[in-house]
Amino acid sequence: MDNKLTQIALDNFLNKGYSCSESVVMAAVELNIVPREILNIATSFCGGMGSGCLCGAIAGSQIIIGYLFGKEKTNTARTIAREFVEEFKKTHKATCCRVLSAGFDFQSKERKLHCSNMVQNCATILSNIIERETSKV
């Protein structure tokens, strides 16, 4: 996938008006990994689902993981989801949007730029997982 997912997700987030969760999902849509209808699911996951809890970029990635590896497919989504979170925490130490964006005004350009790191990291982790798992088939 040579990080196309990462590049597209980052562009979606920084330049096209998509939220963190939508940016990751829309990148997967643009690469024909998931159907476009999945994008609507991602909308409610930005900003920690409105509560500031789970990072939206993580949530968007988990939506893709569930779609690709869920119960009616390989049934490995739970294991992969846990692996994804552990990999994310190696860099960011936390998964909570409120914690990850502490000190930034939610509407500020500085927060958006800061959160682009989470979008980029999530898309890269997701891309690596998809590449690894699909090569097994």
C-alpha positions in Angstrom: 0.0 0.0 0.0 3.2 2.2 0.2 1.6 4.6 2.7 -1.0 5.9 0.2 -3.5 5.5 3.0 -1.5 7.7 5.3 -1.0 10.4 2.6 -4.7 10.5 1.7 -5.8 10.4 5.3 -3.6 13.3 6.2 -4.7 15.3 3.1 -8.3 14.6 4.0 -7.8 15.9 7.5 -5.7 18.9 6.8 -7.1 20.1 3.5 -10.5 18.6 2.7 -12.6 19.3 5.8 -12.9 15.7 7.1 -12.7 15.0 10.8 -10.0 12.7 12.2 -12.2 9.6 12.1 -13.6 10.5 8.7 -10.2 11.2 7.3 -8.9 7.7 8.0 -12.2 6.0 6.7 -12.4 8.3 3.6 -8.8 7.3 2.7 -9.8 3.6 2.9 -12.9 4.5 0.7 -10.7 6.3 -1.8 -8.4 3.2 -2.0 -11.4 0.9 -2.5 -10.7 -0.9 0.8 -14.2 -0.3 2.2 -17.5 1.0 0.6 -18.4 4.7 0.8 -21.3 4.0 3.1 -18.8 3.4 5.9 -17.9 7.1 5.9 -21.3 8.0 7.5 -20.5 5.7 10.4 -17.2 7.5 11.1 -18.9 10.9 11.4 -20.0 10.4 15.0 -16.6 9.3 16.2 -14.7 12.5 15.9 -13.7 14.5 18.9 -13.9 11.4 21.1 -17.5 10.8 20.1 -18.4 14.2 21.3 -17.3 13.4 24.8 -13.5 13.8 24.3 -12.8 10.1 25.1 -11.5 7.8 22.4 -9.4 9.5 19.7 -11.4 9.7 16.5 -8.5 8.6 14.3 -8.3 5.4 16.4 -12.1 4.9 16.1 -12.0 5.4 12.4 -9.2 2.8 12.1 -11.2 0.4 14.3 -14.2 0.8 12.0 -12.0 -0.3 9.1 -10.5 -3.2 11.1 -14.0 -4.4 12.1 -15.2 -4.2 8.5 -12.3 -6.1 7.1 -11.6 -8.6 9.8 -14.9 -8.9 11.7 -17.0 -11.9 12.7 -18.4 -12.8 9.3 -15.0 -12.5 7.6 -11.7 -13.7 9.4 -13.1 -13.1 12.9 -9.7 -11.7 13.9 -10.9 -8.1 14.5 -10.6 -8.2 18.3 -7.0 -9.4 18.2 -6.1 -6.9 15.5 -7.9 -4.1 17.3 -5.9 -4.7 20.5 -2.7 -4.9 18.5 -3.6 -1.6 16.8 -4.1 0.2 20.2 -0.9 -1.1 21.7 1.0 0.0 18.6 -0.6 3.5 18.9 0.2 3.7 22.6 3.9 3.1 21.9 4.1 6.5 20.4 1.3 8.5 22.1 1.0 6.7 25.5 -2.8 7.3 25.6 -5.9 6.8 23.4 -8.2 9.5 24.9 -8.8 12.5 22.7 -9.0 14.8 25.8 -5.6 13.6 27.0 -4.0 13.6 23.5 -5.1 17.2 22.8 -4.7 18.6 26.3 -3.7 22.3 26.3 -5.2 23.0 22.9 -8.4 24.9 22.1 -10.6 22.4 20.2 -11.3 24.8 17.3 -7.7 26.0 17.0 -5.3 25.5 14.1 -2.7 24.4 16.6 -4.9 21.5 17.8 -5.7 20.5 14.2 -2.0 20.4 13.4 -1.3 18.5 16.6 -4.0 16.0 15.8 -2.7 15.5 12.3 0.0 13.4 14.1 -2.6 11.0 15.4 -4.3 10.8 12.0 -0.9 10.1 10.3 0.1 7.5 12.9 -3.3 5.7 12.8 -3.3 5.6 9.1 0.2 4.2 9.0 -0.5 1.5 11.6 -3.7 0.6 9.8 -2.0 0.5 6.4 0.7 -1.9 7.8 -1.9 -4.1 9.4 -4.0 -4.3 6.2 -0.9 -5.1 4.1 0.2 -7.8 6.5 -3.2 -9.4 6.9 -4.1 -9.4 3.2 -0.8 -10.9 2.3 -1.8 -14.0 4.4 -4.7 -14.7 2.0 
